[in-house]
């Protein structure tokens, strides 16, 4: 099991030790050898145990997290606080909004699109049923005031009395309701027709026909918008269950994977990542939800993706990264959240789509690397994507120290290779032999 590199003390130059009146050269070189031995043991080229050690930090009774009262042997700390759920929904509840109902009714179209399907379908059905009943009542009032509902003016007695009704074949509220449906949707069965006897009936027929076209277009637009909105397209955009931290080209990198289940591609796809973490200002103000943009990219193409297969998104932990001074133990103890956002244009509809997910500290695997999922199939003569391995990772040899400490280690290693250091190290055994004699 590797020892965490952050426990290794800082190396001091022997020349600086003498200049400052500190320890002798012999103690400094002894300290240097011990420091280098611990470092090389931490990043040995043997089979990796970094991931195993990190898992031990999470729940083992012998781990560095043993002192925390929230940890129990063999268990994981359960963190419920997160701003964005894994499915992309925001964990936000609003309260004490002034004039909330009025403001939402002013933007009725967006409100109905944001509704759940059951409420939208209920409003869709009620908009027609209530309008049929309302106009049926108006038609009944027109017939009643004109006298068409009297016994002598009923359809069976109209030939004997010579009565001309406003609308033919109307004998009660039920027939008025049927005529309302026929008028609003221009069905026209040919039994009930409007006569020129009543100007108010002609006006009502024109008004209801116009209302029927407008209401049908409005409700059809809402249903179409709900079916084609970007939130539904985002359901087929995938994010890996965990993020990982390992070395790439000698530097620690935070990585996660994104994928698309559909054959219709996302045009102009771009990925963003933001860190939500508590921050204290110089004036003492505590910002509990402070956002920090993370510089991310894939391969050498930046954050703009040619999104034809799953890709691993990388954030290089360098001097400009807010994770620069975090080691494996800090990753477990600190409370933070990394929100990832994938945006682009749907190729088939031309609408913008956005998919979101997040990773909290317990969902980041230190010392792991994603397994490849894209292979070339010679039989099909095409690239094949195995989504069964989309979340699969492999443990790799990774230092447990922070990126800042790792950079210091590399600088010290470069100092070992300088001619002055090499000459001094060669002369050191002779000095020891002279003093012994």
C-alpha positions in Angstrom: 0.0 0.0 0.0 1.4 3.4 -1.0 2.1 6.0 1.5 0.5 9.4 0.7 3.0 11.7 -0.7 1.7 14.7 1.2 3.1 13.2 4.4 6.7 13.6 2.9 8.5 16.6 4.3 9.9 19.4 2.1 13.4 18.8 0.8 16.1 21.3 1.7 19.3 22.1 -0.1 22.5 21.2 2.0 24.1 24.5 1.0 21.1 26.4 2.2 21.2 24.5 5.5 24.8 25.6 6.2 24.0 29.2 5.2 21.1 29.4 7.6 22.9 27.7 10.4 20.7 24.7 10.3 21.6 21.0 10.2 24.8 19.6 8.7 25.2 18.4 5.2 25.2 14.8 6.3 21.8 15.2 7.9 20.5 17.1 4.9 21.6 14.4 2.4 20.3 11.7 4.7 17.0 13.5 4.8 17.1 13.8 0.9 17.6 10.1 0.4 14.8 9.2 2.8 12.5 11.7 1.1 13.3 10.4 -2.4 12.8 6.8 -1.2 9.3 7.6 0.1 8.5 9.4 -3.1 9.6 6.6 -5.4 7.7 4.1 -3.3 4.6 6.3 -3.7 4.8 6.3 -7.5 6.4 3.0 -8.2 6.0 1.3 -11.6 4.6 -1.9 -10.1 1.0 -2.9 -10.2 -1.1 0.1 -9.0 -2.5 0.1 -5.6 -3.5 3.8 -5.6 -7.2 3.1 -6.2 -7.2 0.5 -3.5 -5.6 2.9 -1.0 -8.1 5.6 -2.0 -11.0 3.2 -1.3 -9.4 2.5 2.1 -9.5 6.2 2.8 -13.2 6.2 2.2 -14.3 3.6 4.7 -11.5 1.7 6.4 -11.0 1.9 10.1 -7.3 2.3 9.5 -7.6 5.0 7.0 -6.7 8.7 7.2 -10.4 9.4 7.7 -10.6 7.4 10.9 -10.8 10.5 13.0 -14.0 11.7 11.5 -17.1 10.8 13.4 -19.1 10.5 10.1 -17.0 7.5 9.0 -17.7 3.9 10.0 -15.6 0.9 9.1 -16.7 -0.6 5.8 -19.2 2.2 5.0 -19.4 5.3 2.9 -20.3 8.8 4.0 -23.6 9.7 2.5 -23.8 13.3 1.2 -27.2 14.6 0.3 -26.3 18.2 -0.4 -26.0 18.9 -4.1 -27.2 21.6 -6.5 -27.7 19.4 -9.6 -28.9 15.8 -9.5 -27.4 13.1 -11.6 -30.3 13.3 -14.1 -29.7 17.0 -14.6 -32.6 18.4 -12.5 -31.7 21.3 -10.3 -32.2 20.8 -6.5 -33.7 24.3 -6.0 -36.9 25.2 -4.2 -38.3 28.7 -4.4 -40.3 30.4 -1.7 -41.7 33.8 -0.8 -42.1 35.0 -4.4 -44.3 38.0 -4.7 -47.1 37.9 -7.2 -46.0 34.5 -8.3 -49.3 33.4 -9.8 -49.8 36.7 -11.7 -46.3 36.5 -13.2 -46.7 32.9 -14.3 -50.1 33.6 -15.8 -48.6 36.5 -17.8 -46.4 33.9 -19.5 -49.0 31.2 -19.8 -47.3 29.5 -22.8 -44.1 28.8 -21.0 -46.0 27.8 -17.8 -48.0 25.2 -19.7 -44.9 23.9 -21.5 -43.1 23.5 -18.1 -46.1 21.6 -16.6 -46.0 17.9 -16.3 -47.7 15.9 -19.0 -50.8 15.1 -16.9 -51.5 18.7 -16.3 -50.9 19.7 -19.9 -53.2 17.0 -21.2 -55.8 18.0 -18.6 -55.6 21.6 -19.7 -55.7 20.5 -23.4 -59.0 18.6 -22.8 -60.6 21.2 -20.6 -59.8 24.0 -23.1 -62.1 22.3 -25.6 -64.8 20.9 -23.4 -65.3 24.1 -21.5 -65.3 26.2 -24.7 -67.9 23.8 -26.2 -70.1 24.2 -23.1 -69.7 28.0 -23.0 -70.6 28.5 -26.6 -73.5 26.0 -26.3 -74.9 28.1 -23.5 -74.6 31.2 -25.7 -76.4 29.5 -28.5 -79.1 28.3 -26.1 -79.6 31.9 -24.9 -79.9 33.1 -28.5 -82.5 30.5 -29.3 -84.4 31.2 -26.1 -84.5 34.9 -26.7 -85.6 34.5 -30.3 -88.3 32.1 -29.2 -87.1 29.0 -31.1 -87.5 26.8 -28.0 -91.3 27.4 -27.6 -93.5 24.4 -28.2 -95.1 25.8 -31.4 -91.6 26.7 -32.8 -90.0 23.4 -32.3 -88.6 21.6 -35.5 -91.6 19.3 -35.7 -94.1 22.2 -35.7 -92.2 24.7 -37.8 -93.9 23.6 -41.1 -97.4 24.1 -39.6 -96.6 27.4 -37.9 -94.3 28.7 -40.6 -91.6 29.7 -38.1 -88.0 30.5 -39.3 -85.5 29.7 -36.5 -82.0 31.1 -36.1 -80.5 27.6 -36.4 -82.4 24.7 -37.8 -82.9 21.4 -36.0 -82.4 22.9 -32.5 -84.8 21.5 -29.8 -82.8 21.9 -26.5 -79.4 22.4 -24.8 -78.1 19.0 -26.2 -78.6 20.1 -29.8 -77.0 23.4 -29.0 -74.0 21.6 -27.6 -73.7 19.5 -30.7 -74.0 22.6 -32.9 -71.3 24.3 -30.8 -68.9 21.4 -31.6 -69.7 21.4 -35.3 -69.2 25.2 -35.5 -65.9 25.4 -33.6 -64.3 22.5 -35.5 -66.0 23.2 -38.9 -67.4 19.6 -38.9 -70.7 20.5 -40.7 -72.8 17.4 -40.8 -75.4 19.3 -42.8 -78.4 19.0 -40.4 -78.0 22.1 -38.3 -77.4 25.3 -40.2 -77.6 29.0 -39.5 -80.3 31.1 -41.1 -80.2 34.8 -42.0 -83.1 35.5 -39.5 -80.7 36.3 -36.5 -77.7 38.7 -37.0 -76.5 37.7 -33.5 -76.4 34.0 -34.6 -74.3 34.9 -37.6 -71.9 37.0 -35.5 -71.6 34.1 -32.9 -70.9 31.6 -35.7 -68.0 33.8 -37.0 -66.6 34.4 -33.6 -66.6 30.8 -32.5 -65.0 29.7 -35.8 -62.1 32.2 -35.2 -61.8 31.1 -31.6 -61.7 27.4 -32.6 -58.8 28.0 -35.0 -56.8 30.0 -32.4 -57.3 27.6 -29.5 -56.4 24.6 -31.7 -53.2 26.2 -32.8 -52.3 27.3 -29.3 -52.8 23.9 -27.7 -51.2 22.1 -30.6 -48.1 24.4 -30.3 -47.9 23.6 -26.6 -48.0 19.8 -27.2 -45.4 20.1 -30.0 -43.1 22.2 -27.9 -43.3 19.7 -25.0 -42.5 16.8 -27.3 -39.6 18.5 -29.1 -38.1 20.5 -26.2 -34.4 20.1 -25.4 -35.1 18.5 -22.1 -36.4 15.4 -23.8 -33.3 15.2 -26.1 -31.1 15.5 -23.1 -32.4 12.1 -21.8 -30.2 10.4 -24.4 -27.1 12.3 -23.5 -25.0 10.3 -21.0 -22.5 11.3 -18.3 -20.3 8.8 -16.6 -21.4 7.7 -13.1 -18.1 8.7 -11.6 -15.3 11.1 -12.4 -11.7 10.0 -12.1 -8.3 11.5 -11.2 -5.1 10.1 -12.6 -1.9 11.3 -14.4 -1.7 12.3 -18.0 1.6 13.4 -19.4 3.0 13.8 -15.9 0.2 16.0 -14.5 -2.9 15.1 -12.5 -6.1 15.5 -14.4 -9.8 15.3 -13.5 -11.8 13.4 -16.1 -15.3 12.4 -16.9 -17.0 10.8 -19.9 -19.9 12.0 -22.1 -21.8 10.0 -24.7 -24.8 10.2 -27.0 -27.1 7.3 -27.5 -28.7 8.5 -30.8 -27.4 8.4 -34.3 -28.5 12.0 -34.9 -25.5 14.0 -33.7 -25.3 17.1 -31.6 -24.0 19.9 -33.8 -21.5 22.4 -32.3 -21.3 20.4 -29.0 -19.5 22.2 -26.2 -18.8 21.2 -22.6 -18.5 23.3 -19.5 -17.7 22.5 -15.9 -18.1 24.6 -12.8 -16.9 24.0 -9.2 -19.3 24.9 -6.4 -17.4 25.4 -3.2 -17.4 27.5 -0.1 -15.1 30.5 -0.3 -14.1 33.1 2.2 -13.1 36.6 0.9 -10.4 38.8 2.3 -13.0 40.8 4.1 -14.3 37.7 6.0 -17.4 37.2 3.8 -18.3 33.5 3.5 -19.7 32.6 0.1 -21.3 29.2 0.5 -22.2 28.8 -3.2 -19.2 30.1 -5.0 -18.9 29.1 -8.7 -15.5 28.7 -10.3 -15.2 27.9 -14.0 -12.9 24.9 -14.8 -10.9 24.8 -17.9 -11.7 21.6 -19.7 -11.1 20.0 -23.0 -10.7 16.7 -24.8 -7.5 15.5 -26.5 -6.2 18.7 -28.2 -9.5 20.0 -29.5 -10.5 22.1 -26.5 -14.1 22.1 -25.2 -15.7 22.0 -28.7 -16.5 18.4 -29.6 -16.9 16.5 -32.8 -19.4 14.4 -30.9 -19.7 11.1 -32.9 -18.7 8.7 -30.1 -18.2 8.9 -26.3 -15.4 11.2 -25.3 -13.4 11.7 -22.1 -13.4 15.3 -20.9 -10.2 16.4 -19.1 -9.5 19.1 -16.6 -5.8 19.6 -16.1 -5.0 20.3 -12.5 -2.4 23.0 -12.8 -1.6 26.3 -11.1 -4.8 27.9 -12.4 -7.0 25.1 -11.1 -9.0 25.4 -7.8 -8.1 21.7 -7.2 -4.3 22.4 -7.3 -3.7 22.0 -3.6 -6.1 19.1 -2.9 -4.7 15.6 -2.3 -6.6 12.3 -2.0 -7.5 12.9 1.6 -8.7 16.4 1.0 -10.9 15.1 -1.8 -12.8 13.0 0.7 -13.1 15.6 3.4 -13.9 18.7 1.5 -17.5 19.5 0.5 -17.8 20.6 -3.1 -19.7 19.8 -6.3 -18.6 19.9 -9.9 -21.5 20.7 -12.3 -20.9 19.6 -15.9 -23.0 21.0 -18.8 -23.2 19.7 -22.3 -24.7 22.1 -24.9 -25.3 21.8 -28.6 -27.9 21.9 -31.4 -30.0 18.9 -32.3 -29.2 17.8 -35.9 -32.8 16.6 -36.6 -34.8 19.5 -35.2 -32.3 22.4 -35.1 -33.2 23.2 -31.5 -30.6 23.9 -28.8 -30.2 21.1 -26.2 -28.6 21.1 -22.8 -27.8 18.2 -20.6 -26.5 18.5 -17.0 -25.0 16.3 -14.3 -22.8 16.7 -11.3 -20.1 15.0 -9.3 -19.6 15.4 -5.5 -16.4 14.4 -3.7 -17.5 10.8 -3.0 -18.2 10.3 -6.7 -14.6 11.1 -7.8 -12.3 8.1 -8.0 -8.6 8.8 -7.3 -6.2 6.6 -9.1 -8.6 5.3 -11.8 -8.8 5.7 -15.6 -11.7 5.1 -18.0 -11.7 2.0 -20.1 -11.9 2.4 -23.9 -15.4 1.9 -25.4 -14.7 2.6 -29.1 -13.2 -0.3 -31.1 -13.0 -0.9 -34.8 -15.1 -3.9 -35.9 -13.5 -5.5 -39.0 -16.6 -7.6 -39.8 -18.9 -4.5 -39.9 -16.1 -2.3 -41.2 -17.2 0.4 -38.7 -16.4 1.7 -35.3 -18.3 -0.1 -32.6 -19.3 1.5 -29.3 -19.7 -0.7 -26.3 -21.9 1.2 -23.8 -21.7 -1.7 -21.3 -18.2 -0.4 -20.5 -19.2 3.3 -20.5 -18.8 3.6 -16.7 -16.0 1.0 -16.4 -12.6 2.2 -14.9 -9.3 0.7 -14.2 -7.0 1.4 -11.3 -3.7 3.0 -12.3 -0.6 4.1 -10.4 -1.3 7.6 -9.2 0.4 9.7 -6.5 -1.9 10.5 -3.6 -0.3 14.0 -3.1 -1.7 17.2 -4.5 -0.8 18.6 -7.9 1.3 21.3 -6.2 3.3 18.8 -4.2 3.7 16.7 -7.3 5.2 19.6 -9.2 7.6 20.2 -6.4 8.6 16.6 -6.5 9.3 16.9 -10.3 11.4 20.0 -9.7 13.4 18.2 -7.0 13.9 15.2 -9.4 15.3 17.6 -12.0 17.7 18.9 -9.4 19.0 15.4 -8.8 20.1 15.2 -12.4 22.2 18.5 -12.3 26.0 18.1 -12.5 26.5 19.8 -9.2 24.1 17.5 -7.3 25.6 14.4 -9.0 29.1 15.4 -8.0 28.1 16.1 -4.5 26.3 12.8 -4.1 29.4 11.0 -5.4 31.7 12.8 -3.0 29.3 12.2 0.0 30.5 8.5 0.7 34.1 9.6 0.7 33.4 12.3 3.2 31.6 9.8 5.4 34.7 7.4 5.2 37.1 10.2 6.1 35.0 11.1 9.1 34.8 7.5 10.2 38.5 7.0 10.0 
